[in-house]
Amino acid sequence: MNDGDPVPEAAVPNKKDWPRTEYGTIDWEPAFENPEHGLISLVEQAATGDGILACCKVIIHALFSRQDDAEERVAFERKVNDAMILTFDGSSADADSGKSGDAVRKERVIALMREIKDVRVERAEFHITRIKMGIVEGEKRVEPTDAAESEFIDTAAPLVDEGDISAEDAFVEAMSQLLAGRFEALRDNVPPGKVAGESPPFPVSEAFAQLFDGLVREHFAPAMMGACRPFIMQAEQKEPPERVSFIRENMEERRSREILWDSWRIVWREMTSEQELPKKPKEEKKGLLSELKKKKEGPAWMDEPMTVEEWEEEVARVKQSNTLAKNIWAQIIAPNDEFQPPDNDDDKLLMNLFARTGGAIAKQINAVRQIAEQGGNAGKVFSDYQQGKDIDLPLVCACCQRPDLFLDGGMLKDFMRGFPDAMKRDRFRLTTRSFGAYT
């Protein structure tokens, strides 16, 4: 695919502006099919493969925006990725029709959009029927009478009104968007599908980004709320629709980034690695000698040892925390057919991703790719450029953007030729693990 016309996020109307039925539900038919403002018209306006993919990504995230939508969102993103891959070699029906590759992609994607529309229309009709029967009132949700009803209602109506988001939920959403921006920068301009015949490395995988986002929303962001309470308190003074953008803007200020980074590091370590259990305190015998000793050591509030009861409570807390940490890390490194997962040594890489802005990530990736594309003594130029920088992750992303140049064309081997094997393993651990056959 060529550099295209990515559709800005603002091009997709906010849900509060989507057409509504007289019952307050979204009117999905015109929401998709309106020739001027419908979601399908946005896809039709995209002129290139990159534009189609960017447009679909924005639409799917708008349609499946809730945490509970994660599985459906990932499923449709995979379908879109599959639709973007052209397998014909000039002899298929698609090729015989005389259509361009991007025209074929667009037809496939629009078919997927209509598949989503049909499901939404069916669910909305079911919800309206319940309104007419008096089971629910407009968009107001009531307790269902059984599990089956619960499933239908939960899917048909948003759990949280986007125009009435709490300050706490706005903080979680802002954290999700902040980290999602990092992952979007990593996989920008990376074609969907396999890289050199293998599953892509996790940093450029949208499926991994979705997995990570689910953990951020469920565990990491809520755990940061205590240290980041000022963001939440200030957001409470804003109108609900303004809260997420207000928190995001505050997060970008220098002082705020320091607070967030400190909180993120503490929470990350607590939630991804096991802590040592505290040592059991000695039970001192009470008497005159022990009292004199305490007076000599200083005030009671200075480094006062835990009681046995306090120690037992702390042991129980640490054990519970360790169980959660093991579970979270197991999810992060679990084998996956969609991507090459992280391993135990990627802990620091993932933690430090928080500290790198999307713009800084993109700048380094572009620099690495440009060194390769300009030719000449690229290996020497790269060796000079990487000094003093952690360039492993940008190099992996550049290889995924241009596998024809870095892998098939041998440029990665040229880059790595000047480094001893020990240095490769140390400074380019992710690169050698992902593309060892090409180094």
Buried (B, 14 or more C-beta within 10 A) or exposed (E): BEEBBBBEEEBBBEBEEBBBBEBBBBBBBBBBBBEEBBBBEBBBEBEBBBBBBBBBBBBBBBBBBBBEBBEBBBEBBBBBBEBBEBEEEEEEEBBEEEBEBBEBBBBBBBEBBEEBBEEBBEBBBEBBEBBEEEBBEEBEBEEBEEEEBEEBBBBBBBEBEBEEBBBBBBBBBBBBBBBBBBBBBBBBBBBBEEBBEEBBBBBBBBBBBBBBBBBBBBBBBBBBBEBBEEBBEBBEEBEBBBBBBBBBEBBEEEEBBEBBBEBBBEBBEBBBBBEEEBEEEEEEEEEEEEEEEEEEEEEEEEEEEBEEEEBEEEBEEBEEBBEBBEEBBEBBBEEBEBBBBBEEEBBEBBBBBBEBBBEEBBEBBBBBBEBBEEEEEBBBBBBEBBEEEEBBBBBBBBBBBBBEBBBEBEBBBBBBEEBEEEEBEEBBBBBBBBBEEBB
